[in-house]
Amino acid sequence: MFKHVASATVAVLCLTGAAMAQAPGNAVVFAIFENPEPHHGCIVTERDRDGGYDKLVLGRCDSPAARFVFDEQARRIRPADRPELCMGDTTGAGDAPFDAIARDCEPNGLGQFYTYNRGQRRLVALNEENREERDGYCFYIGRERNRRTPILAEPCNSPRPRAAQIAFYMTPASAVGAAGAGAPSSPPPQSAPMASDPRPPQAGPAGQLTRSPWGRSGPWTIDASHTPTGFSTCRAVRQSDSGEIRVGLNAQLDMTMSTPADRATAPPGTRANVTLRAGRDREVVPGSVNAEGRLAFTVPPPIGRTMVETNLREMFVEGPDGMSVVPIAGFRALWDELNACVGAQGRR
């Protein structure tokens, strides 16, 4: 495998009638990548069942709970449907990291309020003078627990690996779903599909996932997977100097990828930023190491377009354990065949 190991206080806020009446057209989302699509990760508010503060967690970008209004004059971020609340945290209540919350904008002695730093793409805390501090706090993505991924607050310059994902992209809520509209999409080839592998379908753990051979595209072997509820993904697999590379395409044409991870430095459950480089394009996306010991992530549309439309020999994936080289010569043909596979499932 080819791997290079990579190296509280509260601010006063006066709510005005103008601030309370901001139009829905001002609504934005705070996404974990630059081109948010509906089902991907954005910060959302989550009501507390016990009547406490609303928590901030990772959720769908098309959820009403993902819409916020950034009041640049007051330097506050409010839920679009509840402008009397502001993004804040629970600093002062125990030890870091602290919960990110949406709370009453009036000061009550708890925590800090947060604003958006456009240059750094960070959600940063404000001091009593309504200013950012060099050693202040930032929001970051916590570890998933019980199918819930919390947003937490910790010093922006914390050396802890878990604080690596602190970049959020502020995007108009109206753009969600449109960002991926220009993603490459090809109709199934007019010729008949390639001959299928004669091996029988393979059942996954507990019979929940069934894989059926589809065919080949150069060095890639393609199969289609189904769950009890229907079609899941068409997957392409090939061996490379970095180990087994897997590329998936689902019914919504979202492209996923996984590469082998080093269990010593990135054991299963590890969550970290993944840097993708294809030609001159560079994107940072969230990734996680699954139970198989593979680093999995979603390929953002700009990188996907470059992979399909540019004649590149390879791309680079840099994760928490180092860098993998992914061969993508002739990727357009693979993309067309994956499209054909998805189309054949009747779920396009």
C-alpha positions in Angstrom: 0.0 0.0 0.0 1.3 3.4 -0.9 1.0 5.5 2.2 2.8 8.6 3.4 2.1 9.1 7.1 0.9 12.7 7.5 2.3 14.3 9.9 -17.0 33.0 28.7 -18.6 35.4 28.6 -21.8 36.9 27.3 -22.4 39.8 25.0 -25.4 42.1 25.3 -27.8 41.9 22.4 -30.8 44.2 21.8 -33.3 42.6 19.5 -34.9 45.2 17.2 -38.0 44.9 15.2 -36.0 45.0 12.0 -33.9 42.0 13.1 -36.9 40.0 14.1 -38.5 40.6 10.7 -35.8 39.4 8.4 -37.2 37.8 5.3 -36.9 34.1 4.7 -34.9 35.0 1.6 -32.0 35.8 3.9 -31.9 32.3 5.2 -28.6 30.4 5.0 -27.2 27.0 5.9 -23.9 26.1 7.5 -22.6 23.1 5.7 -19.6 20.8 6.1 -18.7 21.2 2.5 -18.9 23.9 -0.1 -21.6 22.6 -2.3 -24.4 21.4 0.1 -27.0 18.9 -1.2 -30.2 18.1 0.6 -29.1 14.9 2.4 -25.7 16.0 3.4 -24.5 17.5 6.7 -25.5 21.0 7.8 -26.0 22.4 11.3 -29.5 22.0 12.5 -31.4 22.9 15.7 -32.7 20.0 17.8 -35.4 20.6 20.4 -34.6 19.4 23.9 -37.3 16.9 25.0 -37.0 18.1 28.6 -37.5 21.7 27.8 -33.9 22.7 28.0 -31.8 24.6 25.4 -32.1 23.6 21.8 -29.0 21.6 20.8 -27.0 22.1 17.6 -26.3 18.9 15.7 -25.5 17.7 12.3 -28.5 17.0 10.1 -30.0 17.3 6.6 -29.3 20.5 4.7 -32.9 20.7 3.4 -34.4 20.5 6.8 -36.3 23.7 8.0 -34.1 23.3 11.2 -31.0 23.9 9.1 -32.0 27.5 8.1 -30.4 30.4 9.9 -30.2 34.1 9.5 -26.8 35.8 9.9 -27.3 39.3 11.3 -24.0 40.8 10.4 -24.7 44.1 12.1 -25.4 42.5 15.5 -22.9 39.7 14.7 -25.5 37.1 15.7 -26.8 33.9 14.0 -30.4 33.1 14.6 -32.7 30.1 13.6 -34.8 31.5 10.7 -38.0 30.3 12.3 -37.1 31.4 15.8 -35.2 34.7 15.5 -35.5 35.3 19.3 -32.8 32.6 19.7 -29.0 32.9 18.9 -26.2 30.5 18.4 -24.4 30.0 21.7 -22.7 27.5 23.9 -22.6 26.3 27.5 -19.2 27.5 28.5 -18.9 27.9 32.2 -20.9 24.7 32.9 -18.3 22.1 33.5 -15.3 21.3 31.4 -14.7 21.6 27.6 -15.8 20.6 25.2 -19.1 22.4 25.6 -22.5 21.9 23.9 -23.3 24.2 21.0 -26.9 25.5 21.6 -29.5 27.9 20.3 -30.6 30.0 23.3 -32.3 33.2 24.2 -30.4 36.2 22.7 -30.7 38.1 26.0 -27.7 37.7 28.3 -28.3 35.4 31.3 -24.8 34.7 32.5 -24.4 31.5 30.6 -21.9 30.8 27.8 -20.9 32.9 24.7 -22.6 34.0 21.5 -21.2 33.0 18.1 -20.7 34.8 14.8 -19.4 33.7 11.4 -15.9 34.5 10.3 -16.1 34.4 6.5 -12.3 34.4 5.9 -11.7 31.4 8.1 -15.1 29.8 7.5 -15.5 29.3 11.2 -18.2 29.8 13.7 -16.4 31.7 16.4 -17.3 33.0 19.9 -17.5 36.7 20.9 -16.3 38.3 24.1 -18.1 41.0 26.2 -17.1 43.6 23.7 -18.7 41.6 20.8 -15.3 40.8 19.4 -13.5 37.6 18.4 -10.5 36.6 20.5 -7.3 35.0 19.3 -7.6 32.2 21.9 -11.4 32.0 21.6 -13.7 29.2 21.0 -15.0 27.6 17.7 -17.7 25.2 16.8 -16.6 21.8 15.5 -18.2 18.4 14.7 -18.1 15.9 17.6 -18.1 12.1 17.3 -21.3 10.4 16.3 -23.2 8.7 19.2 -26.5 6.9 19.0 -27.0 8.1 15.4 -26.5 11.7 16.5 -23.6 13.9 15.6 -23.3 16.9 18.0 -21.8 20.3 17.4 -19.4 21.2 20.2 -17.4 24.2 21.3 -13.7 24.1 22.1 -10.7 26.5 21.8 -10.1 27.2 18.1 -6.5 26.3 18.3 -7.0 23.1 20.3 -4.4 20.5 19.3 -6.9 17.7 19.7 -7.5 15.7 16.4 -11.3 15.8 17.1 -11.3 19.5 16.6 -10.0 19.2 13.0 -13.4 19.7 11.4 -14.2 23.3 12.3 -14.7 24.7 8.8 -18.3 25.4 7.8 -19.6 26.9 4.5 -22.3 29.5 4.8 -24.6 29.0 1.7 -28.0 30.5 0.8 -30.7 28.0 1.9 -32.3 28.5 -1.5 -29.2 27.0 -3.2 -29.4 23.7 -1.4 -30.2 21.1 -4.0 -29.1 23.3 -6.9 -25.4 23.1 -6.2 -25.2 19.5 -7.5 -27.4 20.2 -10.5 -24.4 20.7 -12.7 -22.8 17.4 -11.7 -22.0 15.2 -14.6 -24.8 12.9 -15.7 -24.7 10.6 -18.6 -27.5 8.5 -20.0 -26.9 4.7 -20.1 -24.9 3.6 -23.2 -26.9 2.6 -26.2 -25.1 -0.7 -26.5 -26.0 -3.7 -24.4 -24.6 -3.9 -20.9 -21.4 -5.9 -20.5 -21.7 -9.5 -19.6 -22.3 -10.1 -16.0 -20.0 -12.1 -13.7 -21.5 -15.6 -13.6 -20.9 -15.9 -9.8 -24.1 -15.9 -7.7 -25.2 -12.8 -5.7 -23.5 -12.4 -2.3 -25.5 -11.8 0.9 -24.1 -9.2 3.3 -24.2 -9.4 7.2 -27.4 -10.9 8.5 -28.7 -11.0 5.0 -29.4 -7.2 5.0 -27.3 -6.5 1.9 -27.3 -8.5 -1.3 -24.7 -7.9 -4.1 -25.3 -8.9 -7.7 -22.4 -8.9 -10.2 -22.9 -6.3 -13.0 -19.8 -6.3 -15.2 -16.5 -4.6 -15.7 -15.0 -1.3 -16.9 -11.3 -1.7 -17.5 -9.7 -2.8 -14.2 -12.9 -2.0 -12.3 -15.3 -4.7 -11.3 -18.9 -3.5 -10.8 -21.8 -4.9 -8.7 -25.2 -3.7 -7.6 -26.4 -4.0 -4.0 -29.9 -4.2 -2.6 -31.3 -4.1 0.9 -34.8 -5.4 1.9 -36.2 -2.0 1.1 -34.8 -1.9 -2.4 -31.8 -0.7 -4.5 -28.8 0.7 -2.6 -25.7 1.3 -4.6 -23.8 0.4 -7.7 -20.2 -0.2 -6.7 -16.9 -0.3 -8.6 -13.8 -2.0 -7.1 -10.2 -2.2 -8.2 -6.8 -2.9 -6.7 -4.1 -0.2 -6.7 -0.8 0.4 -5.0 -2.7 1.9 -2.1 -4.9 -1.2 -1.7 -8.5 -1.8 -2.7 -10.3 1.3 -4.0 -14.1 1.4 -4.0 -16.4 3.9 -5.8 -20.2 3.9 -5.3 -23.1 5.6 -7.0 -26.6 5.6 -5.6 -30.0 6.4 -7.1 -29.5 10.2 -6.5 -26.1 10.0 -8.3 -24.2 10.8 -5.2 -20.6 9.4 -5.5 -18.9 7.8 -2.5 -15.4 6.4 -2.2 -13.4 4.4 0.3 -9.8 3.6 0.7 -7.9 1.3 3.1 -7.0 2.9 6.5 -4.2 2.1 8.8 -5.7 0.6 11.9 -2.7 1.7 14.0 -3.3 5.4 13.4 -6.9 5.4 12.2 -8.9 2.7 13.9 -12.6 2.0 13.1 -14.7 4.9 14.4 -12.1 7.6 13.6 -13.7 10.8 12.1 -11.5 13.3 10.5 -11.1 15.7 7.5 -10.2 14.1 4.2 -8.4 16.2 1.6 -9.1 15.3 -2.0 -6.9 16.5 -4.8 -7.7 16.0 -8.5 -5.6 18.0 -10.9 -5.8 21.6 -9.7 -9.0 21.0 -7.7 -8.7 20.5 -3.9 -11.6 19.9 -1.5 -11.8 19.0 2.2 -14.6 16.7 3.2 -15.6 14.9 6.4 -14.7 11.2 6.5 -14.9 8.3 8.9 -13.3 4.9 9.2 -15.9 2.1 9.1 -15.9 -1.3 10.8 -14.0 -2.8 7.8 -11.1 -0.4 8.5 -11.8 1.7 5.4 -11.8 5.5 5.2 -15.1 6.4 3.6 -16.4 9.8 2.3 -18.7 11.4 -0.2 -17.0 12.9 -3.3 -18.2 16.5 -3.7 -19.6 17.5 -7.2 -16.6 19.7 -8.2 -14.1 16.9 -7.7 -16.5 14.4 -9.3 -16.8 16.6 -12.4 -13.0 16.9 -12.6 -12.6 13.1 -12.3 -15.1 12.6 -15.1 -14.4 15.4 -17.5 -10.6 15.7 -17.2 -8.1 13.1 -18.5 -6.2 12.6 -15.2 -4.2 9.5 -14.3 -4.7 9.7 -10.6 -6.1 11.6 -7.6 -4.9 11.9 -4.1 -6.7 11.1 -0.9 -5.1 12.4 2.3 -6.7 11.1 5.5 -5.8 10.9 9.2 -3.2 8.1 8.5 -1.5 9.5 5.4 -2.1 9.7 1.7 -3.5 7.2 -0.9 -3.1 7.4 -4.6 -6.3 6.6 -6.5 -5.8 5.7 -10.2 -8.6 7.3 -12.3 -7.3 7.0 -15.9 -10.4 6.5 -18.1 -12.8 7.4 -15.3 -15.4 8.7 -17.8 -16.0 5.1 -19.0 -16.4 3.9 -15.5 -18.8 6.8 -14.7 -21.0 5.9 -17.7 -21.0 2.2 -16.7 -22.0 3.1 -13.1 -24.8 5.3 -14.6 -26.0 2.4 -16.7 -25.9 0.1 -13.6 -28.0 2.6 -11.6 -30.4 3.1 -14.5 -30.9 -0.6 -14.9 -32.2 -0.8 -11.3 -35.3 1.3 -12.3 -34.6 3.8 -9.5 -33.3 6.8 -11.6 
